[in-house]
Amino acid sequence: MTDRPIPDPIAYGPNGYRCGCGKDAHSNLTPCAPDVPQPLDPDTVNAIVRDMDDPRYPTRITVYCDHCGVQNTGEYLVREGMTNRERLGVARKHLVENEGWEHTDEGDDFCPTHAGAQQ
């Protein structure tokens, strides 16, 4: 017998492993879905497509740099009923928070090379 403490299933999610969602607590009956947009790996896409109760689905979104025209295309999880603007917001948020892009209040997008360089 080991003296290893038993992880709290609410704090650590299903099967006693921290799920990484960043939420303080969640149900230990169903896996927690992160709110942060993230690139999708093939296993995640397959699991979502097979789960008929999951309202999310993968979609490919391209964001263009308004200075040089460089494109960043990725697959993101979106929900049914989101507008095109909301879906684009998912990609923009990911790019700003994780890949050095900049999005201005005027609606312009700038790649890492040109972020902060616009006048």
N, C-alpha and C positions, 0 to 999 in steps of 0.2 A: 504494500500500500504506500502511496506517495503522499507527501504533505502539500502537494500542489493545490492551490485554491481553485475552487470551481468558479468559472467566469459567470458573471451575471448575464442571463440570456437577454434581458431587455437592453442593457448597455452594450452588449457585444453581439447582438443579432443572432440569427439562426446558427445552430451548431456550435455556439460559443466562440465564434470568431468575430472580431470587430469588422463591421461591414464597410467602414470608410465613408459613410454618407455624410458625416459631420453633424448629424442630428443628435440631440442629447439622449433621446430614447425613442424606441419604436417597437412595434409588435415583434415578438419572436416567432410568430406563426408564418409570416410571409417575408421574403427578403425585402430589404429596403431599397428603394430606387433613388439614386442621388439626384438632387435638383440641379447640379452643375452640369452644363453641357460638356460632353466629352466625346472623343473619337470612338467609333464602334469597332470592336473586334468581331470576327466572324461568329464566334460562339455566342456573343451577346445578341447579335442580329438573329441568329437561329432561335434562341430562346424566346425572344420577343415575338417573332413571327408565329411560333407554335402556341404561344399563350393567347388564346382568343379573348381573355378578359383584360389584357393589358391595352390601355388606350393609346399607348405610344407606338410610333412606327418610325423606321429609319427613312431619312430623305437626304439627298445629296444637294448641298448648297454651295454656291460659289460667291465669294466676295472679291471685288476688284479694287485695287488701289486707285484712288482718284488722281494721283499724281503721275504714276508711271504705267498703270494698266496691268501690273502683275496680278495674277489670279491665285486665290487659295481656295481649293475645293475640298470639302470634307463631308462625311456622313454624320448626321446628327439625329438624335431622337426628338421628335416633335409629337404633339398631341392632335388628335382629330379636332377640328374646329378652329385651329389657329389660323390667323390670316397670314398672307404672304409676308407682311411687314413683321409680324411676330416671329415667324420662322427665320427670317433674315436676322432678327434680333438675337436668336439663339446662337447663330454662327458668329455674329459680331461679338457677343459677350465672350464666347470661347476664345476668339482671336485676341481680343483686348487683354483678357485675364491670363492667357497662357502662351501667346505667341508674339507678343510685342506690338500688335497692331494698335492703331488709334482710331476712334470713332468720334466725330465732332457733333455738337448740337445741331449743326446745319445739315447733318446727314452724310457727310463725307467720310470715307474710309481711307486710311493710309497704312501701307505696309511698314514693317519694322525699319526699313531703310529711310522712309520718308515721314515716320511718326515724329511729331514735334517740329518738323521742318517747314510746314505750310505757313504762309503769312496771312 
